[in-house]
Amino acid sequence: MEKLFGTDGIRGKVNDYPMTLEIALKVGGAVASFFKGKNNKIVIAKDTRVSGDMIEAAICAGVTQAGLDVHTMGVLPTPALAFLTHYTKASAGIMISASHNPYCDNGIKIFNEKGFKLKDEEEKELENAILSSYVSKEEKTGKIYPIYDSEEPYLNFLKTSLSLPFDAFSNLKIVIDCANGSNSEIAPKLFNSLKANFITINNLPDGININEECGSEHTEKLKKRVLREKADIGFAFDGDGDRIVVIDDNGEQINGDSLIGIFAKFAKKEAKLKNNTVVTTVMSNLGLKKSLQDMQINYQTSDVGDRNVVKEMLKTGSNIGGENSGHIVFFDKHTTGDGLYAALKLLEIMAKYKKKVSELSKIVTILPQTLLNVEVDKKEDFTKIIEIKETIESVEKKIGKYGRVLVRNSGTQNICRVMVEAETKEETEKYCDEIGKIIKKYSELCT
């Protein structure tokens, strides 16, 4: 069997390995055993996928069989679960979600008692326990307690994080796309309490429409709505609410790299950028790095995944970091990426400095970039295959110092990601296609 944990927890197609009820049951038991003796309760939340109830039931069975209690929090965004794990003094938190993936997938993310995702060595220990034939059983079983008002402490946390009065946002017109996911109820409640002029779309989940032609992965409808409404800004969240994509007042998309640059600039201006350092990932655009250098802000690079970003932030003592996908971490306030928190921080900058988001986005000049997802039958280090390696080197020579190539496997799917940055969009698309075809050809020949 393959390993369970990828870049962000366990993820896969429901009822196929590793997202089976048997694995979910063992996850519950392993987590309970791993964290037993701390506070002896586990909190669980989920996104809006139809399979969430089924997987939750299996995990709860595993936890209670191992003797710990479970507090079920219902549908919540992942960052809310991370916050509530620490807030409620739970032993651990388990989030059931496959993030931006389609409804047929699901996943399991695990947080420790402080609201942090697990370290590599902790995941490995848990993985070994889950994959063993041993199932933890106790004579005295735990109980399951449904919690019906779990979102309130998290909403209060978001609202009290603002340095401006709520009516400071009343002149802004906002469109929010909830991806028919975890933010579908909580986001409108938040923006309503801010007295903001907002319009909500894709907030009617039915169990299968999560991320379907909406949210952070599909922003076309949001762009049109922002322009039609003459809105100041649009926010697109993913299925579990831990990432954000912004649409500006001109209908242009602003990704995580630009947002990191904006947040870094104003944090430095207000003397709030700790150690004058920002953490980005290997996927971040060269344009962001150049802009940070121009602002005389140090940057450190981590592996992909907000868990790895946080690990590097701990090392460097920085308080702002993130990914171009829209995971933004404000480490002085939070332990993980949070789409709603990032949205509030951006609105705060807009209101405080009286600037449109289209103007703010000019802080970072993004190099043209194309990301191609190549479906492969088996993950391997394609950069070491001679024909592929030579193709990559040839492309790198052509684009020179004003671009780069990155080829890496997805941590959650059988996909090889090819990313090319160059001086023109045409070049990025051409070279991405060239490398992608070689990888696809090799993958097919080896099946």
Secondary structure, DSSP 4 states (H G I P E B T S, - for coil): ---SEETTEEEEETTSTTSSHHHHHHHHHHHHHHHTTSSSEEEEEE-S-TTHHHHHHHHHHHHHHTT-EEEEEEE--HHHHHHHHHHTT-SEEEEE--TTS-TTEEEEEEE-TTSPBPPHHHHHHHHHHHHSS-----SS---EEE-SSTHHHHHHHHHHT-SS-GGGGTT-EEEEE-TTTTHHHHHHHHHHHTT-EEEEES----SS-TTTT-GGG--HHHHHHHHHHT-SEEEEE-TTSS-EEEE-TTS-EE-HHHHHHHHHHHHHHTT--GGGEEEEETTS-HHHHHHHHHTT-EEEEE-SSHHHHHHHHHHHT-SEEE-TTS-EEETTT-SS--HHHHHHHHHHHHHHHT--HHHHGGGS-PPPEEEEEEE-SS---GGGSHHHHHHHHHHHHHHGGG-EEEEEE-SSSSEEEEEEE-SSHHHHHHHHHHHHHHHHHHHHHT-
